[in-house]
Amino acid sequence: MFDDDFDIFFDKKKRRRFFFDIFDEFERMDRLLDELFKQSMKDLEKIKPGKSYVYGFSIKIGPDGKPIIEEFGNFRPEEKKLEVRDEREPLTDVIDHGKEVSVIAELPGVEEKEIKVKVNKGKLIIDVPGKYYKEIKLPKVARNSMKWRFKNGVLEINIKKAE
């Protein structure tokens, strides 16, 4: 039995079957990141000195088992015209609890009094002027049901869904 398990790492066909082509997916992501880096180097010439150039993404698995890719930063590499904004998009998680939605946003280097949070036209808006800005599309939520707390650079917002 041990020999069969060990052979998975040396037999390419078994390895592919065993890891569900995960190595091919890593290679595809590596090519994508390489292309993104090459494009970013061209775009660096257009950035004004003193500006931060932040772009990233997080990958998580949704409740349906499919991956969710979320971008964050202060520019989008696919934009035709490079525009570096003063505010960065914070890394956020949106969690649907059934009757309530939670939004968790990372806002390091911010004091609670700087944070402005509001719901407008089906979107949650998190704004820390000059530092962070994020709009998140929400399901239909109940009026005046938003509660939030901020601790150690992490903003947690809970909003009840409309019935």
N, C-alpha and C positions, 0 to 999 in steps of 0.2 A: 504493500500500500504506500509506504513512504516513497519508493522509487517512482510510482506513478505521479504523486503529488509534486515531487522534485522535478520531474521531467517537464512540467508545465512551464518552468522558467527557461528551459532550453529549447523546447519545441515551439516554433513561432506560431504554428496553426493552433496548438493547444492554448498558448498564451493569449492569442487574440480572442479565442472563444471564451476563455476563462475570464478575461478582463473586459469583455464586451467592447472591444476596440478602443479602450480608453487611451492606449498609446497613440493611436491615430488621431484622437481628439486633442491630445496634448501637442502633437506635431502641428495640427491645424491652428491651435491657439498660439503656438510659438511663431508660426508664419504670420499670423494676424498681428501679433505684438511687434514683430520685426518690421512689418510694413508701417504700422502706426509710429514706431520710433523714427523710421526714415522720414516720414512725412513731418513729424514733429521737429526734426532737425532743420528742415527747410523753413518751417514756420517760425522758428526761433529768431530768425533775422528780422521778422516783422514786429517783435515784441519790444516795447519801450523799456529802457533800463530801469531797474527797481521794481518791475512788476513780477508777481508770482505767476507761475505757469503750472497749474495743478489739474491733473486728469486722472481718474481711476475708475474702477468698477468693482462691484461685489457680485458674487454668484451665490445664490441660495436655491434650495429646492422648495417649490411651492407645495401646497396641500394636495395638488393633483399629481405630484411626483415629477413635474417638469421643471427644468431650471429657469430661474428668474435672474436676469442680468440687469443690474441697476448702475447707472453711471453717476459720478459725482465730480465736482471740481468747479473751475471757473471758465471753462471753454469746452467746446465739442470739436473733436478732430474732423468730423465729417462735414462741418460747416464750410461752405465755399469761401466766405470771408472770415478770416481769423479775428475773433473779437474776444479779448481777455477782459472779463468783468472784474470789478473791484471785489464783489462778493463771491464767495465760493459756495457751491452747493454742498451742504453737509451730507455725510453718509447717514442714511435713514433706513429704518425697518418699519413696515406697516403690517400689523398683525390683526387679523379679523377673528374676534372671539365670539361671533354669532350675533349677540345683541349689542356689542360694543366694538369699537375699533381703537387700537393702540398704535401710536406713532412714536418711535424712539429715534431721536436725532443726536448725533455727536456734535457738540459745539465747544470744543476746547478753547480756552483763553477768553471766555466770555463771562460777564457777570449777569446775574439774573435780571437786574433792572434794565439791561440793554435789549432784552428779548421782547419781540412783539409777535403775538400769535393771534390769528383770526381765521374764521371760516367765511369765505365769500364765493358765491356762485358755484357751490359744489367742490371747492378747493380749500385745502388747509394751507395757509400761508405762514411760513416761519421766516421772520425777518430780524436780522441783527445788522442794522445799517453799517455799511462799510466793511462787514466781515462775512456774513452768511445770508443766503436767500434761497428758499426752496418752496415750490408749489407742489402739492400732492393732491391728486384727484381722489375724492372720497365717495363712498356710497351715500345715499340720502341719510342725513343725520338729524337728530332732534335739536331744536333750537336751545341755546343756553345750557347745553349739557356737557360742555367741554370743561375738563379739569386737567391741570398740568402741574408738574413739579420739575425742578431743576436741581441736580446734585452732581458734583464732581465732573462738570462738563457734559453731562448727559441730560437731555430734555426728554421727558416722558409725558405724552399727551393721551388722554383717554376721552373718547367721544361716544355717546350713546347713539345707536342707529334709530332712525325714525321708524315708528311702528306702522 
